[in-house]
Amino acid sequence: MKTSMSRYRASGTHFLISLVVGFTLLMLCWFMWYPTPMLSAIGGYEIFFLIVGIDVILGPALTLVVFNTKKKWLVLDLLVIVVLQVYAFVYGVSTLLEARPAYVAALGKSFQVVQASEITDGNLEKGKATLPLWGPKLVGTFEPTDPADLSMARAIESVGGSKGYMPQLHIPYADMSKEILENAQDFDALEKDNEDQKADIQAWLKSHDCDEKKCKYQPIRIRVSTFPAVIDAKTAAYLGIMPLHLKM
């Protein structure tokens, strides 16, 4: 009975520690690395749930199975479990970081989310930039004049990319305010095209202190999905991404 109690206590302690680690990772993904709806659009949920499955469920379950204070090699068994857990966690987190959104790039008539894995070291060096670590950075872009950059931009655009992939073409977002506003779209038309989700659109706008007159939007592409990137109708201030799939 005493051994059984020790086993459940050890497994429970392991579970609580793993739960705290998993919750911390969720907060980092949800609020920092992959702001809504980027995690689902990029496909990070699969990796996140794999990490949680191994760390929060499998690890404590293995502890429950192997824990026995009478076992000679108990410490070694527990060490193997911890090493496997840490390895899986580090591998999963490194994968999430490699795929994380690095930039939200304004292109003039639309936006694009650029992942860290989509930017080459050469372009980073040419733009004298480093990848943002604590969440995607909002940037503007300008048309290339350098022949090499122009050729590269055309090649990237031919496969669905944009100037946002090239840090050497990044400029402060505020410098594009006028162009962004000129090409922004009204929410009235969006609500007509999505009558069944009109209440959700209005609820999102209200939660961000907005309405159909105070805010406009431009389409933002996140991998193969497109959403409304909401901006202030007067200043072009970026307010966030509405989790509504646009029909393009």
Secondary structure, 3 states (H helix, E strand, C coil): CHHHHHHHHHHHHHHHHHHHHHHHHHHHHHHHHCCCCHHHHHCHHHHHHHHHHHHHHHHHHHHHHHCCCCCCCHHHHHHHHHHHHHHHHHHHHHHHHHHCEEEEEECCCCEEEEEHHHCCHHHHHHCCCCCCCCCCEEEEECCCCCHHHHHHHHHHHHCCCCHHHCHHHEECHHHHHHHHHHCCECHHHHHHHCHHHHHHHHHHHHHCCCCCCCEEEEEEEECCEEEEEEEECCCCCEEEECCCCCCC
